[in-house]
């Protein structure tokens, strides 16, 4: 995956016809072959001069991807670039309850301790290029931690944010001062905190309502800042039918108006 995101190089079709080394790689053995596929087609999405995403298509059987497939896939590039740019400029984040800690020597090379939450976060976030063991215990710090420790020279705290599927991982390194320096070496406390898009929290609240699928769709319009009129055009129902559905939605959410429903579904949004 790291190779597919590397620039410069072709944006599409790097592994459509792979060499022998590909078939001994983790990408092939742990992802492609394990899922029952054989042929792959990749597309790198660049934004502002750097790779921001990699799209992978898989196909089973013996039929390989063709040049026409690569050309068709490349046509989605501007739409994905627009989606990524929009997410970067408009995304609002919130901290989840998932937080873990690890203790590192000041060089960043030796892992002294990590709690269960930190190990779970490192494994579940599928961080590319961080040298994290997915099988068995983690015995050495990931690359981002070593880099943060190197930046700690003369500083008390440094941070790095890593994009992950469905959110981002905030990694914070703090230098710890030993109460008796002569009795022990300096250490670094690393905190891992999962952050999720605030919009996902809003959608979770909609899905948690004990209402029908159509009523969830109406509630989602309110959650995303739409009006009652928008819900009519989105669902195609009559105004009288909307009143009945809203009565059920309001009861489930514990509110009595469209405005209060919007606020309830967006708790914590600034």
N, C-alpha and C positions, 0 to 999 in steps of 0.2 A: 504494500500500500504506500509506503514511503517513496518507493521508486516511481509509482504512478503519479504522485503529487509533485515530483521534482520538476523544476523548470531550469533552463529551457528544454524543449523537446516537444514531440507531437502531442496535441491535446487529445486525440482520439485514436483508439486502436493499437495501443502499445502491446497488449497481450492477446490480440485477436489471433495471431499466429506466433505463439511463444517459442522460445528456444528451450533446450533441454533443462536448463537451470530452473525454469519456472515450475516444472513438474516435481521438483524436489523442495519447493519453497513452502512456507507455512500457509501462504495465501491459497495455494492449490490444495494442499493436503488437509488443512483444517477448515477451509471455507468452501472451496469449489467441489472437490471430490466428496467431502463429508456430506454435502447437501444433494448429492446425486447428479451434479452437473459436470460438464467437461469443458465446453467452449465458453469463452468470456469475451466481452467487449467493454472497453473502458472509455470514459470521457472525463477530462480534467476541466473544472470550471475555474477560470481565473477572474480576479477582480482587483483592480488597481495594481496590476503588475505582479500579483502573487496568487498562488493556488489557494482556493478556498474550499473546494469540495471535489470529490471523485465519485462519479456515477459508474456502477458496475452492473452489467446485464449478464445473465447466465443462460445457457441453453444446454439441455440434455441431448443424449443421442449422438449421432455421428455428423450432423449437419453443422458446419462451421459458420460463423458470421461472415458476411460478404462486405465489399466496399460500399454497396448501396445501403446496408444496415448502418455502417459507420456514418455515412452522410446524413441519414435520417436522424440518427441520435444527435449529431452535432447541431441540428436545427433547433434543439431545445435550449442551447447555450444561453441566448439572450434572456430567455424567460427565467432560467435559474439564476443568472447574474442579477436580474432585477429582484428576485425573491431574496437573495442573500443580501443585497444592498439595502433592501427595505428592512430586513431583520436587524441589520447592524445599526441603522439609524433610528428605528422606532422601538426596538425591543426593550421591555421593562422586565427586570429580573427580581426574583425574590429568593431568599435563602430557604432551603428545605431543612428538615430535621436531621439530615444525614451529615454528620461531622465526625472526623477521625483525627488521630494524632500519632506522630512518630517522633522518636528521639534519635538524633544523628550527631556524630562527632563533627567538630567544626570544619573539618576538611570536606565533609559531605560524602565520604567514601564508606563509612562504617555505620550500619544500622544497629543501634543499641536496643530499640524497643519500638513496637508499633501495636496499637490496640486493634481489636477485631473489626471495628468500624473502618479504620484506615485501610486495612487489608481488603475488606469488602469493596470499598470505594475504588481502590486502584484496579481491582479485577473487573468490576462491573462496568467501569467507564470505557473500557476497550481503547486505552490510549495508545496511539500508534507511535512507534519509535522510542518508547520509554523504557524498554528492556524489563518489562514486568512479567514475571512468571505467572501464567494462568493456572498451571497445575502445581499443587504443592505449596508450601509456605514461601512467602517473599522474604529473602534473606539479604537483599542489598537495596539501597535507595534507588528510586527511578531517576532517570537522567535530569528531569526538571528540578529535583531536589538538589542534586550535585551542582547544577548551574546556579541555583539560588544561594547556596552556601558560598560559592565563589564571589557572589555579589555582596555578601555580608561584610566584606572587609571595610571596617570603619563605619558601619551602619548597624542599627539595632534591629531593623525589620525590613524585609523585602517581600514582594508579592509577584505572582504570575497567574494568569488566567488561561486555562486550557479549554478549547471547545471540545465537547463530547456529544454523542448522540442524545438529542432531547434537552440539552442544557449546556452548562459549563462547570468546570471544576476550578475553584479558587484555592490556590496553594500559597500559604503564608509561612515564611521562615522567620523565627525570632531567636536572637542570640540570648542564651541563658548565662547569667553571671553566677559563678560558683561562690557560695558564702566563704569558703576557705580555699582560695585558688591553689594553694600549695598541695592540697589533698586530692585534687582531681582536675582533669582537663575540661576545657570549655565544651559546651554542647549546644545544639540547636534544636529548638522545638518547632516541628513542622505541623501545621494544621491544614487538613483537607476539608473543604466545605463544598457541598453540591448546591448549585444554584439552578433554578428552573425558570423558564419564561413565565411571567405573570399570567399570560393568556392561557397557558395550560391549566393553571389553578382555576381560572374562571370556567373553563370547559369542564373540569372535574366537578365543580359545583353544579353545573347544569346537569351533568350525567347522574349526579347523586339525588336529584329530585325524583320523587316517586310519582312520575307522570308518564304519559304515553310518548312514543317516539315523535309524533307530530307536535305534542306539547313541548317536548324538549327542543324541537327546532324553533318554535316560537320563543321559548325562553332564551335560546342562544342569540336570537336577534336582539333582545333586550340586553343581554350580557355584552354584546359587541358594540353597544351604543346606538342601535337602530331604534326607530320609532314604531308605534303600533301600526302605522300605515305601511312601514317596511315589512312587517310580519305578514300583512295581507298579501303583498305582492310576492313575497318569498314562498308562501304556502298555497296561494290561490283559493283560500277559503273565504266565505262571506263574513261580513262584519258581525252578524248575529252568531255565527259559529265561533268566531274569535272570542266573543264575550264569554261563551260557555267554557271554552278552553282556558281562558285567562282566569276564570273563577277557580278551576282546578289547580292551575299553576300557582296562583296567589296563595291558596290554602296550603299547598305543599311547601312553599317558600316562607310562609308566615308573614306575608305582606298584604297590602290592600290597594296597591297602585302600580302602574308601569314604572314610574320613577323609582319607587322604593324597591321594586324587583331588580332594576338595573344596579342600584347601589348594593343590594344584598348579594348579588352575584359577582360583584367586583370589590368585595371586602379587602381593604388594604391597598387598593390601587390609588396612587397619588392623583 
